Amino acid sequence: MQLNDPRLFRQLAYVDGQWTAGRRNHDEPVLDPANGETLGHCALLDAEQITGAVTAAERAFAGWRALSVEERGRLLQRWYQLLHEHREDLAHLMTLEQGKPLRDARGEVDYGASFIQWFAEEARRAYGMTIPSHIPNALLGTLKEPVGVSVMITPWNFPLAMITRKAGAALAAGCPVIVKPANETPFTALALAELAERAGIPPGVFNVVTGEPATVSEVLCTDDRVRSVSFTGSTRVGKLLIRQSAGSVKRMSLELGGNAPFIVCEDVDVDEAARDAVAAKFQTAGQDCLAANRIFVHRRIYDRFLERFAVHMKALRVGSGMMEVDIGPLIHRRAVEAAQAIVDDALEQGARLVAGNQSMAPGANFFIPTLLADITPAMRVFREETFSPVAGVCAFDDDEAVVAAANDTEYGLAAYIYSNDVKRIWKMMRGLEYGMVSVNTLKMTGAPIPFGGVKQSGLGREGGAQGLEEYLDTKYFCLGNMPGPSGS
C-alpha cells in the first residue's frame, strides 16, 4: 500500500495509547472490494482486551473532563489540522478498503474533519442556566456534565465521517471514547487513532477496538462503566444494542435504516429534477442511508422524467474507485446478490426494467445502475432500504396520497421534495414523518445541523448543538441559605 506517510497504515487495535494485537488464533483479512485482493488484516481482540479498553477509558475520564473546554478544543483543533494535512492518504486508505471513488473519499475527509472543528468550538456553548427561585433564600440552576465513557459502533459505508461526527462531540463534551469500526473498513479508523495520538490526545481518551462484532457489542453494551452508546447501522442491529444496553440504562444515540422518498411535482424542471434524483439515488453506489429509495413522480411528467433519469443514469461511470469513476464496487459479493434479488422480485411482480445491464459489470462486486419503473408497495424495492444502485420509480396523482405513501414505512430518516409551489412545499414538509426534509436540493447535511430520524430510523441527533447534548447530562443544583438581596 503506497502512502505518503506509511505509519498511517495500522493493523493493530489502539487501546490506552498502545497498539495492541489480538489474542485470537487469527486475524480477519480486509479485502479491496474492487478486486478481492487482501489489503491487510483486522486484529480480533478478545473479551478481556475489550474490557481493558473500558478500564483505560474510565481511568482517563477524570483527567480529560478536568481540562478546560479551551484545552480540549486546542487538542481537537490540532487533530482537525492533521486530518487536512493527511487528506490524500486518508482518502486513499478509504477508497481501497471501502471502494468509493477517490473524489468522494476526499470529500468525506473534509466533511468528517468539519465535525471535529465544529464541536471544538461548540463545546464553549454548553451552557447551564439560572432558575428563578421559588424557594426562599435559595439559588437554583443547572450545569452540564459529561456523561462518561462513550462507545461508538460505526459502519463501513462512511468509515471516517461516522467516527468524527460522534467522537468529535463526545471528546469536546469531556467524554473518553471507544470506537468499534466495521471489520470491512478498520484502517481508516486506525489512521484516525494515529493522528489523534500525534495531536496530543492523552492515552485512554480515544481508543479503537477491533474484533468480532457480536463479542465487542456484548462486552461494551453490558459493561456498567459505559454510559453512552452511539451506533450507525441497521435497525435490526440497533434493536439488539438497545436490548444489550437496557440492563444499565445507557444513553443511546442511534442512526438506523432509511427508506427515503424523493417526491417530484409537475411544476419543476424535469431534467434538473431527474439529474438530482440520479445524484440522490446513486451516491456511495446507493450504499447511503440518505439515498433516494422510492422516487415518486407526478403522472403528468412521469414518462419524461423516466427518459431523462435513464439518460443521466447511463452516463455514470462504474469501476474501481482509484479510477475516474462515479460508482465504485459494492462492499462485498453478498451486497451484489441482495441487489439482484430486489430487482428480480420487482420484475416478477410487474415492474418494468428501463435500464440496467448487469453483463457490463467490470467485476464480481460491481452492480450496474438499474432503473425500475412502475414499482408498487408490494415490492421489496418499495418496502426495504435497497442499499444498492437500484432505483425504483412510480407515478402519483394527488399530493395527500403521495405523502401518505411516503410515510408508509417504519423508517423516517430523510425525505426530498422537488416543487416550486411554496404552499405545497410547506404542507408536504409538515406532513412527511421524517427527521430531515430537503427541498429542491441534495445538500442538506453538515456539522451545524441536527442529523437524525424518527420512528425506527433512530434516536437522538448528531451534529449541531443537539449533537453535543447527546454526551452531556443536566445537573440541577439548589443552594440553600443564601443571603438575600440586602446581604442579610
Secondary structure, DSSP 4 states (H G I P E B T S, - for coil): ---SSGGG---SEEETTEEE---SS--EEEE-TTT--EEEEE----HHHHHHHHHHHHHHHHHHHHS-HHHHHHHHHHHHHHHHHTHHHHHHHHHHHH---HHHHHHHHHHHHHHHHHHHHHGGG---EEE--SSTT-EEEEEEEE--EEEEE--SSSTTHHHHHHHHHHHHHT--EEEE--TTSHHHHHHHHHHHHHHTPPTTTEEE--S-HHHHHHHHHH-TTEEEEEEES-HHHHHHHHHHHGGGT-EEEEE----EEEEE-TTS-HHHHHHHHHHHHHGGGG-STTSEEEEEEEGGGHHHHHHHHHHHHHT--BS-TTSS-SB---SSHHHHHHHHHHHHHHHHTT-EEEE--GGG-SSTT----EEEES--TTSHHHHS---SSEEEEEEE--HHHHHHHHH-SS--SEEEEE-S-HHHHHHHHHHS--SEEEES-S----TTS-B--SGGGEES-BSHHHHHHTTEEEEEEEE-S---TT--
